[in-house]
Amino acid sequence: MPTHAQTKFLPYRPDQLFDLVADVARYPEFLPWCLATRVRHREDGFMIADLTVGFKMFRERYTSHVTLERPHAIHVRHLDGPFRYLNNHWRFIPEPERGGTMIDFYVDFEFRSRVLQAAIGVVFNEAVRLMVSAFERRAAKVYSPAVARPAASVVTPPLPTPGT
C-alpha cells in the first residue's frame, strides 16, 4: 500500500537527530496532525507509545512498538489501532566529511478502513514530506548554533564611556 522513502542530509550529529526522533512526548509541539502522545512503557532499547493523530474529520489513536538502536536507527511497528500494518524506520548515517548526517526515512502502511485508506492515499506523499520537514525545522530550532553555543561564549563589548 502507501510507501514513502526519503533521504536527506542535515548538518547535525546522528545522536542529536536520534534524540529528536526518539522524543515522542514532544511530537504534538511540532508534528502536523499529531494531537497527543503517551509513552506507555520504556526500557533500554525500546518503548511502547500511543499517538493520537487527527486531520479534518478523522481522529485516530494507535499504539506502536519503537525499537531504539542508539544512535543509528529507530524502527516503528504497529501494535494496535486503525492500521492493518505500519512499519517505518529512521536511519542516521554519519557523514563527518560533510559535517552532518544523512537521514534515511521509510514508511509503509495500510489502514483497516478503505475510506481512511482512500482519503490518505490522495495526500500521502505530501503529508509524509511535511512530517519530515517538521522534524527538520525542529532540529534547526533545537540545535541551531545560537542554542548550542554556551552563554559564556557570547562576549558583549563594553559600552563607550561618555567623552571618549
Buried (B, 14 or more C-beta within 10 A) or exposed (E): EBBBEBEEEBBBBBBBBBBBBBBBEEBBEBBEBBBEBEEEEBEEEBBBBBBBBEBEEBEBBBBBBBBBBBBBBBBBEBBEBBBEEBBBBBBBBBEEEEEBBBBBBBBBBBBEBEEBBEBBEEEBEEBBEEBBEBBBEBBEEBBEEEEEEEEEEEEEEEEEEEEE
